[in-house]
Amino acid sequence: MKEYIIILITLFLPLAAFAQRDIKTFEGKTTSALTDMIGSPLVLLEGDDTTEDADILTYQDTRLAIYKNTRGLDFFETTSNKYCIFSNLISGGIKVGDSFARLQSIDFAQTAYGRSKSSNRLKTFDSFSYEVFGYPANYVVYESEYCSVYFCVENYTIAAWSYLTKEDAPYWPYNGDIKIW
């Protein structure tokens, strides 16, 4: 009997590893490929094919936009623990439900994308009112870069997070060859 239990655990354990997806895997995907990966959205707002407009996909606990032409991720926001970010910086990435200490363990300013700028470190966010699915964003990383990530932390736990891109390069000369992931 113990052998059967061990075999079952061995077979199903790898499935848990695939239950979580880093949003970096969404880069370069078409809207159709995204829906194949994560399911049909509740709402799909389609952008114009002739411009850099984006398709916006809305799910119960997640919303994202992917540019039609470049297939780059414009924004992503979630209250789900099915998605993570920064798996390139910390094993398992950062996701909803993680302890704030896990986020604090990363020195974002000293990553390649942080460019040794103290303005890119994890810091309290209070520049303007920004909410992710009703949770107020109270921390930000990479605030000075083209891509920023906002975290909503309640009771020392990540309740929601959001990845956003700016419309233009944030400063000159901006080196776009250094990517967030």
N, C-alpha and C positions, 0 to 999 in steps of 0.2 A: 504494500500500500504506500509506504514512504517513497518507493521508487517512482510510482505514478505521480505523486504530488510533486516530486522534484522535476520530473519530466515536464509536467504542466507548467510549473513556474518557469522553467528554462525556455519553454516555447512562447509564453506570453510576456515575459519580462522585456524582450526587445520591443514589443508593441508600445509600451509606455514611453520609450525613448522617442518614438515617432509621433506621439500625441501632441508634442509641442513643436512649433515651427518658428524659426527666426525669420523676421520680416525681410532680412537681406535676400532671402530666396525669392521674394516677389519682384525684385529688380529684373528688368528685361523681359518680363512676361506680358503677354497680351491679356486683355480682360477675359477672354475665353479660357485661356490657360489658368488664370487665377480662379475662375469659378470651378474649373475642374479640380483644382487643388483644395479649395476651402468651401466649396458649395455655392449654390445659387443665393444671391443676395435677396433680401426682402425688397429692396429698392435699387434700381440701376439707373443712374442718370448718365446718359451718353454725351460725350463731348463731340466737337466738330473734328472730322478727320483731317481737315486742311490746315489746322493750326496746332499749337501746343496745348490745346484744351485736353482735359482729362476726363476719364470715366470715373464716376464716383459710385462705389459699392457700399451699401449700408446693410449691416446685419444687426441682430438684436443687441450685441455687446461690442461691436466693432464697426468702424467706418474707415474707408481708405479711398485714395484716388491714385490712379495710374495714368501718366501722360500717354495720349494716343500715339504720337509719333516716336518719341524716344523710349517709351515703355519704362520710364523712370518713375519711382514712387514719389508722389507729391506730398501726401500726408498719410498718416496712419494713426488711429486712436482706438484704444480698447480698454475694457474692464474685464477682459477674459484672460485666464491663465494659459490658454491654448497657444498664445503667441509670446515670443520673447524678442529681446534686442540685446546686442552686445555679446553674443556667444563667442565672438572673436576676442573678447577681453576677459571674460570670466566663464568658467565651465558651466554649461547649462543656461547661460545668458541671464538677463534680468526680466522678470515677469510679474504680473499681478499676483499678489499673495506673498511675495518675497519680503523678507525683513529689510528695513531701511539700511541696516548695517551692511548688507550685501552690496547695496548700491554705493555706500560710503567707502567700501574697500577698494574701489577703482580710482586711480589718480588720472582723471580724464584729461587734465591739462598736459600730462606727460605722455599721452598716446600720440601716435603720428598725426591724427586728425586734430588733436588738441593744440598742436604746434607750439607747445611750451608757453601758452598764454594763460595767465591766471584767470582771465575772463571766461575761459572754457571749462573751468573746474565745476564740480557739483556745488551749487549755491542756492540759497533761498531765492525764490522768484516772487517778486511783488511789483513788477514793472507795470502791468495792466491786469485787469480781471480776465482770466482765461480758465474755462472749465472743460473737462473731459467727461462726457456723459453725466453731468451734474456734480462732479467732484472738482473742487478748486485746485488748479495746478499751483503747487507751492515750492517746487524745486525745478531747476533747469541745468542741463549740461550742454556744452558747445554753443553757448548763447551768441558768441561772436562769429560763428561759422555759417555757411550756407544751410546746413542741416542742424537743427536743434532738437533736443528731446526734453520733454516736460514730464514731470512726475507728480502725481497726486498721492501724498502720503498721509495716512490717518492711523493713529495709534501705533506708530512705528512700523507700519506695513504699507506696501505699495498697493493702492486701491485702483489706480488707473494710470495710464501713461500715453503720451502722444509724441509722434515724430512729425516734424514740420520742416518744409523747405522755404527759404526766402524767395521772393520773386527775382531778385538780382543778386549778383555777387555782393557780399556784405562790406567789402573794402577793396581798395586798389593797392598794390597788385594782388589779386586773389589767385592762388594756385589751385585750380580745380582738379588737378591730377591726384591730389591727396583726398581719398574718399573716406567716408565715415566707417565703412566696413570693407 
